[in-house]
Amino acid sequence: MENQLIITNLTRNETEYTVCGLYEDKRLVEASAQPKDSESLLSNIYVGRVKDVVKNLNAAFIEIAPGMACYFSLEDLKNPVYVKKINSPNLVKGDELYVQVEKEGMKTKPPRVTTNLNFTGKYLVLTTGNRTLGVSRKIDKETKSRLKTLVEPHIPPEFGLVLRTNSQDAREEQILSELKELTSQAGSLLAKAPYQTCFSCVRRQPPEFLAVLKNVYTEQLSEIVTDDGDLFTAIQEYLKAFQPEDLPKLRLYQDELLPLSKCYSLEVKLNDALRERVWLKSGGYLLIQPTEALTVIDVNSGKSMVKVPKMKADGPNTNGKANVKYQVQEHYLKINLEAAKEIAVQLRLRNISGIIVVDFIDMVSEEAREQLMEALRAFTKKDPVPVSVVDMTKLNLVELTRKKVRKSLREQLV
């Protein structure tokens, strides 16, 4: 599989964006866009001040800047790092502590913060609140055991660790070197806590286009391509410092007659990813409609036609009718399976998160419904963001959830 990461500048609706597009076998599977004159709060660490504690919600609101209150679940209050503590065993109004933005503000919801600080590298994530050893679900059992044996003796007791998917292809010295570097970064930040001032941003994440380099599964990445000199220099410096093994993959695209975005049809594919209707090869289509509370996906047969044998003209034909019903149901299953595969692609491409409800074409057979659910679980398992296929309701509606981290592509571009 040939994977390419395209990083370029695009102008839409008089706003200039830096856009990242991940292509797998020439198909756009992931995309993100950030206005050039704005910065994301995601993963930044701040000295926050508790504005209010709402006990009936088991939550608090913590300001990371004057007037910018973020949601915090008290269930996540594990090993907090206080900068200033009011004389109380509980979290109370006026407390100042380190918090990290774990979810961007979306629609009417404020950003969400956590006291479990994450220090993310290419292979590892070092954590302060959750002091366990976790492993990516995409790593096989044998490799998982080997990696855990490697890192366990080197994890300081005050930290936890998560082995990322990229770690399965890394050399042992690369993993241990990154662990040492992340531990140094975290230790330095924690040691400075008593001297920090309220609302300070004590750790700012790199721009989105650089964060993508750290998060993408690089073993399958063949090229990192940009056509902008400033972006090329920034990427080059970042790779030299943090991912030198990926430096040979970087290429500066130079063709005045054919811009990079046109070469990869990036603008066209982004426009397609914002449309409600997605056509399937069979002639069926998906109708994807985001709402305030959830996303609804409707599967339709559209132009897809089932071929049925001709009925006999002389007298009743019971077997023929049964055969027609069977072929119709088989046809519906085929469309639904094709739709399930495309839904998994669209969730990742559009970065649809939260609750998703899918209305597949109704099928009579319980066996066919089970086959569809198994296929949907298999397709969504390939998504780097956790997806849970919950169940099929009595109305034949399929419920899914996808971890919500950042804004959807629609929210980023519209």
RODO-2510 file (C-alpha; in nm, 4 decimals, decimal comma):
residues 414
     n   res          X          Y          Z
     1     m     0,0000     0,0000     0,0000
     2     e     0,1416     0,3375    -0,1039
     3     n     0,0571     0,6157     0,1425
     4     q     0,1337     0,9822     0,0910
     5     l     0,0877     1,2786     0,3230
     6     i     0,0172     1,6034     0,1378
     7     i     0,0645     1,9355     0,3222
     8     t    -0,0235     2,2553     0,1385
     9     n    -0,2022     2,5889     0,1613
    10     l    -0,5545     2,6373     0,0256
    11     t    -0,7870     2,9370     0,0162
    12     r    -1,1582     2,8791     0,0766
    13     n    -1,4167     3,1524     0,1296
    14     e    -1,1389     3,4122     0,1524
    15     t    -0,9699     3,2206     0,4354
    16     e    -0,6272     3,0627     0,3886
    17     y    -0,5859     2,7185     0,5428
    18     t    -0,2968     2,4831     0,5915
    19     v    -0,4414     2,1502     0,4828
    20     c    -0,3097     1,7996     0,5494
    21     g    -0,4362     1,5123     0,3389
    22     l    -0,3437     1,1474     0,3899
    23     y    -0,3791     0,9343     0,0775
    24     e    -0,3897     0,5549     0,0799
    25     d    -0,3544     0,4066    -0,2681
    26     k    -0,4444     0,7469    -0,4171
    27     r    -0,7638     0,7804    -0,2117
    28     l    -0,7986     1,0594     0,0449
    29     v    -0,8717     0,8899     0,3790
    30     e    -0,7905     1,1632     0,6335
    31     a    -0,7950     1,5411     0,6134
    32     s    -0,7508     1,8337     0,8485
    33     a    -0,7509     2,2078     0,7926
    34     q    -0,6405     2,4942     1,0140
    35     p    -0,6683     2,8656     0,9314
    36     k    -0,3182     3,0087     0,9005
    37     d    -0,3914     3,2955     1,1392
    38     s    -0,5338     3,0783     1,4197
    39     e    -0,3958     2,8349     1,6758
    40     s    -0,5588     2,5236     1,8137
    41     l    -0,5930     2,4799     2,1910
    42     l    -0,5873     2,1006     2,1635
    43     s    -0,3214     1,9325     2,3815
    44     n    -0,1893     2,2644     2,5162
    45     i    -0,1161     2,2633     2,8903
    46     y    -0,2275     2,5648     3,0969
    47     v    -0,2278     2,6819     3,4544
    48     g    -0,6040     2,6833     3,5051
    49     r    -0,8100     2,8314     3,7854
    50     v    -1,1227     2,6606     3,9163
    51     k    -1,4132     2,8960     3,8506
    52     d    -1,6896     2,6759     3,9888
    53     v    -1,7538     2,3234     4,1161
    54     v    -2,0941     2,1800     4,0204
    55     k    -2,1504     1,8828     4,2494
    56     n    -2,4760     1,7621     4,0932
    57     l    -2,2908     1,7293     3,7600
    58     n    -1,9816     1,5852     3,9307
    59     a    -1,7884     1,8416     3,7304
    60     a    -1,6043     2,1695     3,7529
    61     f    -1,5420     2,4607     3,5204
    62     i    -1,1791     2,5646     3,4968
    63     e    -1,0667     2,8849     3,3277
    64     i    -0,7520     2,8661     3,1142
    65     a    -0,7781     3,2343     3,0235
    66     p    -0,9960     3,5176     3,1587
    67     g    -1,3537     3,4348     3,0539
    68     m    -1,2584     3,1038     2,8861
    69     a    -1,4072     2,8320     3,1075
    70     c    -1,3523     2,4649     3,0198
    71     y    -1,5443     2,1578     3,1330
    72     f    -1,3683     1,9193     3,3722
    73     s    -1,5101     1,5889     3,5012
    74     l    -1,4290     1,5293     3,8670
    75     e    -1,3983     1,1584     3,7853
    76     d    -1,0741     1,2486     3,6047
    77     l    -0,9187     1,4077     3,9136
    78     k    -0,6236     1,1702     3,9486
    79     n    -0,2821     1,2859     4,0700
    80     p    -0,3443     1,6563     3,9888
    81     v    -0,0476     1,8930     3,9780
    82     y    -0,1401     2,2012     4,1819
    83     v     0,0221     2,5395     4,1333
    84     k    -0,1812     2,6960     4,4137
    85     k    -0,4076     2,4984     4,6500
    86     i    -0,6811     2,6333     4,8760
    87     n    -0,6773     2,4637     5,2187
    88     s    -0,9239     2,1851     5,1351
    89     p    -0,8836     1,8130     5,0544
    90     n    -1,1203     1,8536     4,7580
    91     l    -1,1025     2,0545     4,4387
    92     v    -1,2535     2,3939     4,5233
    93     k    -1,3085     2,7326     4,3666
    94     g    -0,9826     2,9273     4,3419
    95     d    -0,7515     2,6254     4,3102
    96     e    -0,4858     2,6636     4,0407
    97     l    -0,3513     2,3551     3,8682
    98     y    -0,2098     2,2162     3,5455
    99     v    -0,4755     2,1151     3,2936
   100     q    -0,4474     1,9923     2,9363
   101     v    -0,7069     2,0522     2,6648
   102     e    -0,8207     1,7036     2,5563
   103     k    -1,1169     1,8070     2,3403
   104     e    -1,1736     2,1232     2,1412
   105     g    -1,4838     2,3323     2,1926
   106     m    -1,7516     2,2064     1,9555
   107     k    -2,0684     2,3900     1,8597
   108     t    -2,2238     2,5002     2,1896
   109     k    -1,9935     2,2895     2,4098
   110     p    -1,6856     2,4396     2,5773
   111     p    -1,3404     2,2791     2,5512
   112     r    -1,2801     1,9851     2,7823
   113     v    -0,9688     1,9641     3,0005
   114     t    -0,8008     1,6918     3,2032
   115     t    -0,5456     1,6777     3,4839
   116     n    -0,3972     1,3638     3,3250
   117     l    -0,1189     1,5372     3,1328
   118     n    -0,0042     1,3622     2,8142
   119     f     0,3437     1,4018     2,6682
   120     t     0,3168     1,2526     2,3221
   121     g     0,5986     1,1241     2,1060
   122     k     0,6070     0,9241     1,7875
   123     y     0,6191     0,5907     1,9690
   124     l     0,4986     0,6639     2,3224
   125     v     0,2631     0,8724     2,5328
   126     l     0,3810     0,9519     2,8847
   127     t     0,0982     1,0279     3,1312
   128     t     0,0888     1,1833     3,4780
   129     g    -0,2582     1,0941     3,6034
   130     n    -0,3091     0,7453     3,4668
   131     r    -0,0090     0,5507     3,5961
   132     t    -0,0615     0,2269     3,4083
   133     l     0,1029     0,0710     3,1025
   134     g    -0,1238     0,0634     2,7973
   135     v    -0,0668    -0,0651     2,4454
   136     s    -0,2300     0,0250     2,1141
   137     r    -0,5079    -0,2190     2,0226
   138     k    -0,3555    -0,2456     1,6726
   139     i    -0,0413    -0,4197     1,8042
   140     d    -0,0468    -0,8006     1,8017
   141     k    -0,0212    -1,0028     2,1216
   142     e     0,3386    -1,1223     2,0753
   143     t     0,4730    -0,7749     1,9939
   144     k     0,2722    -0,6289     2,2801
   145     s     0,4395    -0,8653     2,5269
   146     r     0,7860    -0,7871     2,3902
   147     l     0,7369    -0,4102     2,4103
   148     k     0,5944    -0,4217     2,7626
   149     t     0,8940    -0,6245     2,8784
   150     l     1,1228    -0,3666     2,7181
   151     v     0,9773    -0,0505     2,8732
   152     e     0,8438    -0,1633     3,2130
   153     p     1,1799    -0,1417     3,3971
   154     h     1,2335     0,2145     3,2672
   155     i     0,8993     0,3769     3,3609
   156     p     0,9338     0,6116     3,6620
   157     p     0,6704     0,5348     3,9316
   158     e     0,5135     0,8814     3,9029
   159     f     0,4196     0,8280     3,5367
   160     g     0,2149     0,5971     3,3173
   161     l     0,2896     0,4998     2,9583
   162     v     0,1036     0,4116     2,6384
   163     l     0,2800     0,2305     2,3543
   164     r     0,1558     0,3760     2,0242
   165     t     0,1063     0,1835     1,6988
   166     n     0,4331     0,3198     1,5567
   167     s     0,6264     0,1488     1,8369
   168     q     0,5737    -0,1964     1,6832
   169     d     0,8126    -0,1088     1,3979
   170     a     1,0665     0,0904     1,6013
   171     r     1,4073    -0,0243     1,7199
   172     e     1,4443    -0,0773     2,0932
   173     e     1,6941     0,2072     2,1281
   174     q     1,4512     0,4470     1,9558
   175     i     1,1762     0,3614     2,2037
   176     l     1,3991     0,3893     2,5098
   177     s     1,5525     0,7137     2,3836
   178     e     1,2077     0,8671     2,3374
   179     l     1,0981     0,7475     2,6810
   180     k     1,4014     0,9196     2,8335
   181     e     1,3262     1,2420     2,6427
   182     l     0,9553     1,2470     2,7354
   183     t     1,0388     1,1755     3,1009
   184     s     1,2819     1,4680     3,0997
   185     q     1,0212     1,7017     2,9470
   186     a     0,7523     1,5976     3,1946
   187     g     0,9842     1,6132     3,4951
   188     s     1,0999     1,9620     3,4033
   189     l     0,7418     2,0887     3,3655
   190     l     0,6249     1,9377     3,6943
   191     a     0,9250     2,0803     3,8827
   192     k     0,8346     2,4323     3,7662
   193     a     0,4726     2,4112     3,8877
   194     p     0,5203     2,6157     4,2110
   195     y     0,6639     2,9060     4,0119
   196     q     0,4021     2,9309     3,7340
   197     t     0,1468     3,2118     3,7071
   198     c    -0,2245     3,1616     3,6519
   199     f    -0,3444     3,1268     3,2886
   200     s     0,0097     3,0630     3,1596
   201     c     0,0370     2,8275     2,8637
   202     v     0,3221     2,6150     2,9941
   203     r     0,3378     2,3734     2,7005
   204     r     0,2152     2,4589     2,3527
   205     q     0,1713     2,1919     2,0910
   206     p     0,3237     2,2369     1,7436
   207     p     0,0949     2,3470     1,4567
   208     e    -0,1535     2,0901     1,3315
   209     f     0,0490     2,0062     1,0198
   210     l     0,3434     1,9034     1,2412
   211     a     0,1256     1,7180     1,4916
   212     v    -0,0029     1,5063     1,2011
   213     l     0,3541     1,3874     1,1354
   214     k     0,3713     1,2544     1,4891
   215     n     0,0308     1,0861     1,4788
   216     v     0,0328     0,9207     1,1372
   217     y     0,1419     0,5562     1,1107
   218     t     0,4758     0,6309     0,9424
   219     e     0,5829     0,2726     0,8663
   220     q     0,3301     0,2663     0,5796
   221     l     0,4047     0,6254     0,4767
   222     s     0,6039     0,6482     0,1540
   223     e     0,6138     1,0275     0,1048
   224     i     0,5592     1,3597     0,2786
   225     v     0,4989     1,6206     0,0083
   226     t     0,4570     1,9977     0,0241
   227     d     0,4809     2,2748    -0,2336
   228     d     0,5384     2,5629     0,0093
   229     g     0,8941     2,6660     0,0984
   230     d     0,8095     2,7808     0,4507
   231     l     0,6160     2,4609     0,5253
   232     f     0,9008     2,2545     0,3820
   233     t     1,1547     2,4254     0,6103
   234     a     0,9329     2,3848     0,9184
   235     i     0,8702     2,0167     0,8424
   236     q     1,2378     1,9567     0,7701
   237     e     1,3469     2,1115     1,1015
   238     y     1,0826     1,9156     1,2921
   239     l     1,1844     1,5854     1,1351
   240     k     1,5535     1,6525     1,1996
   241     a     1,4817     1,7129     1,5676
   242     f     1,2200     1,4464     1,6407
   243     q     1,1828     1,1990     1,3509
   244     p     1,5139     1,1875     1,1585
   245     e     1,4289     0,8433     1,0189
   246     d     1,1410     1,0039     0,8220
   247     l     1,3498     1,2841     0,6724
   248     p     1,4207     1,0951     0,3442
   249     k     1,0445     1,0795     0,2823
   250     l     1,0125     1,4593     0,2639
   251     r     0,9851     1,6101    -0,0849
   252     l     0,9351     1,9646    -0,2105
   253     y     0,6943     1,9619    -0,5028
   254     q     0,7820     2,2193    -0,7700
   255     d     0,5631     2,2546    -1,0771
   256     e     0,4301     2,5999    -1,1638
   257     l     0,1937     2,4611    -1,4277
   258     l     0,0208     2,2100    -1,1987
   259     p    -0,0215     2,3081    -0,8296
   260     l     0,0084     2,0297    -0,5721
   261     s    -0,3577     2,0576    -0,4710
   262     k    -0,4631     2,0108    -0,8353
   263     c    -0,2199     1,7215    -0,8869
   264     y    -0,3867     1,5305    -0,6039
   265     s    -0,7377     1,6711    -0,6664
   266     l    -0,7352     1,7855    -0,3048
   267     e    -0,9912     2,0650    -0,3455
   268     v    -1,2326     1,8375    -0,5306
   269     k    -1,2005     1,5641    -0,2685
   270     l    -1,2528     1,8104     0,0175
   271     n    -1,5679     1,9398    -0,1530
   272     d    -1,6886     1,5797    -0,1912
   273     a    -1,6249     1,5223     0,1805
   274     l    -1,8568     1,8119     0,2662
   275     r    -2,1471     1,6896     0,0535
   276     e    -2,4422     1,5109     0,2117
   277     r    -2,4726     1,2479    -0,0608
   278     v    -2,2071     0,9816    -0,1267
   279     w    -2,2654     0,7516    -0,4238
   280     l    -2,1761     0,3823    -0,4082
   281     k    -2,0491     0,1781    -0,7030
   282     s    -2,3639    -0,0348    -0,6955
   283     g    -2,5796     0,2714    -0,7639
   284     g    -2,6917     0,3074    -0,4041
   285     y    -2,5936     0,6058    -0,1937
   286     l    -2,5393     0,7343     0,1600
   287     l    -2,7069     1,0448     0,2946
   288     i    -2,4913     1,1889     0,5756
   289     q    -2,6632     1,4530     0,7883
   290     p    -2,4946     1,5980     1,0995
   291     t    -2,7256     1,7381     1,3686
   292     e    -2,6605     1,9125     1,6999
   293     a    -2,6745     1,5898     1,9037
   294     l    -2,5657     1,3179     1,6592
   295     t    -2,4945     1,2263     1,2970
   296     v    -2,7544     1,0367     1,0950
   297     i    -2,6529     0,8221     0,7962
   298     d    -2,9258     0,6871     0,5687
   299     v    -2,8491     0,4024     0,3243
   300     n    -3,0566     0,4068     0,0049
   301     s    -3,0750     0,1662    -0,2896
   302     g    -3,0838     0,4636    -0,5305
   303     k    -3,0200     0,3581    -0,8900
   304     s    -2,9238     0,0048    -0,7919
   305     m    -3,1550    -0,2512    -0,9492
   306     v    -3,1949    -0,6191    -0,8667
   307     k    -3,2102    -0,8602    -1,1596
   308     v    -3,4925    -1,1112    -1,1128
   309     p    -3,6012    -1,3985    -1,3387
   310     k    -3,9147    -1,3574    -1,5465
   311     m    -4,2331    -1,4979    -1,3949
   312     k    -4,4294    -1,7660    -1,5795
   313     a    -4,7400    -1,6314    -1,7520
   314     d    -4,9505    -1,9478    -1,7056
   315     g    -5,0762    -1,9913    -1,3513
   316     p    -4,9274    -1,9462    -1,0046
   317     n    -4,5540    -1,9703    -0,9530
   318     t    -4,4833    -2,0038    -0,5807
   319     n    -4,1211    -2,1044    -0,6196
   320     g    -4,0605    -1,8133    -0,8549
   321     k    -4,1980    -1,5618    -0,6046
   322     a    -3,9849    -1,7091    -0,3277
   323     n    -3,6805    -1,6881    -0,5522
   324     v    -3,7517    -1,3217    -0,6262
   325     k    -3,7794    -1,2414    -0,2550
   326     y    -3,4509    -1,4233    -0,1919
   327     q    -3,2703    -1,2331    -0,4666
   328     v    -3,4086    -0,8991    -0,3450
   329     q    -3,2833    -0,9700     0,0078
   330     e    -2,9436    -1,0766    -0,1269
   331     h    -2,9304    -0,7531    -0,3254
   332     y    -3,0096    -0,5468    -0,0144
   333     l    -2,7348    -0,7275     0,1786
   334     k    -2,4857    -0,6517    -0,0983
   335     i    -2,5736    -0,2795    -0,0894
   336     n    -2,5598    -0,2715     0,2910
   337     l    -2,2158    -0,4373     0,2985
   338     e    -2,0864    -0,1891     0,0423
   339     a    -2,2395     0,0937     0,2458
   340     a    -2,0785    -0,0348     0,5680
   341     k    -1,7341    -0,0227     0,4071
   342     e    -1,7928     0,3296     0,2766
   343     i    -1,9334     0,4487     0,6109
   344     a    -1,6076     0,3463     0,7809
   345     v    -1,4157     0,5514     0,5222
   346     q    -1,6401     0,8560     0,5586
   347     l    -1,6262     0,8583     0,9408
   348     r    -1,2473     0,8798     0,9224
   349     l    -1,2326     1,1240     0,6305
   350     r    -1,4918     1,3651     0,7696
   351     n    -1,3760     1,3091     1,1289
   352     i    -1,7338     1,2421     1,2381
   353     s    -1,7445     1,1743     1,6107
   354     g    -1,9844     1,1295     1,8987
   355     i    -2,3068     0,9349     1,8386
   356     i    -2,3767     0,8049     1,4876
   357     v    -2,7030     0,6350     1,3860
   358     v    -2,7154     0,4395     1,0582
   359     d    -3,0399     0,3447     0,8874
   360     f    -2,9451     0,0515     0,6640
   361     i    -3,1880    -0,0988     0,4126
   362     d    -3,4189    -0,3341     0,6053
   363     m    -3,3375    -0,7055     0,5786
   364     v    -3,5614    -0,9923     0,6866
   365     s    -3,2911    -1,2481     0,7643
   366     e    -3,1349    -1,2426     1,1116
   367     e    -2,8274    -1,4105     0,9615
   368     a    -2,7895    -1,1265     0,7094
   369     r    -2,8170    -0,8661     0,9852
   370     e    -2,5479    -1,0434     1,1880
   371     q    -2,3246    -1,0606     0,8810
   372     l    -2,3685    -0,6869     0,8301
   373     m    -2,2821    -0,6063     1,1924
   374     e    -1,9687    -0,8234     1,1798
   375     a    -1,8580    -0,6529     0,8580
   376     l    -1,9189    -0,3049     1,0026
   377     r    -1,7089    -0,3898     1,3099
   378     a    -1,4279    -0,5181     1,0876
   379     f    -1,4297    -0,2078     0,8642
   380     t    -1,4347     0,0412     1,1537
   381     k    -1,1555    -0,1454     1,3345
   382     k    -0,9109    -0,0015     1,0782
   383     d    -0,9859     0,3517     1,1989
   384     p    -0,6982     0,4975     1,4097
   385     v    -0,9653     0,6715     1,6231
   386     p    -1,1594     0,4264     1,8460
   387     v    -1,5014     0,3345     1,7032
   388     s    -1,7590     0,1271     1,8922
   389     v    -2,0380    -0,0487     1,7005
   390     v    -2,2967    -0,0628     1,9779
   391     d    -2,5981    -0,2557     1,8497
   392     m    -2,8882    -0,2774     1,6066
   393     t    -3,2169    -0,1562     1,7534
   394     k    -3,5613    -0,3130     1,7043
   395     l    -3,6177    -0,0550     1,4311
   396     n    -3,3066    -0,1881     1,2496
   397     l    -3,1096     0,1280     1,3274
   398     v    -2,7395     0,0707     1,3969
   399     e    -2,5802     0,2760     1,6739
   400     l    -2,2100     0,3660     1,6742
   401     t    -1,9869     0,5971     1,8726
   402     r    -1,6539     0,7441     1,7633
   403     k    -1,4163     0,9120     2,0047
   404     k    -1,4542     1,2892     1,9920
   405     v    -1,1228     1,4753     1,9971
   406     r    -1,1195     1,7558     1,7454
   407     k    -1,3683     1,9322     1,5224
   408     s    -1,5152     1,7548     1,2231
   409     l    -1,3867     1,8481     0,8787
   410     r    -1,7118     2,0351     0,8150
   411     e    -1,6614     2,2479     1,1286
   412     q    -1,3011     2,3158     1,0289
   413     l    -1,3848     2,4364     0,6780
   414     v    -1,7356     2,5833     0,6962
***
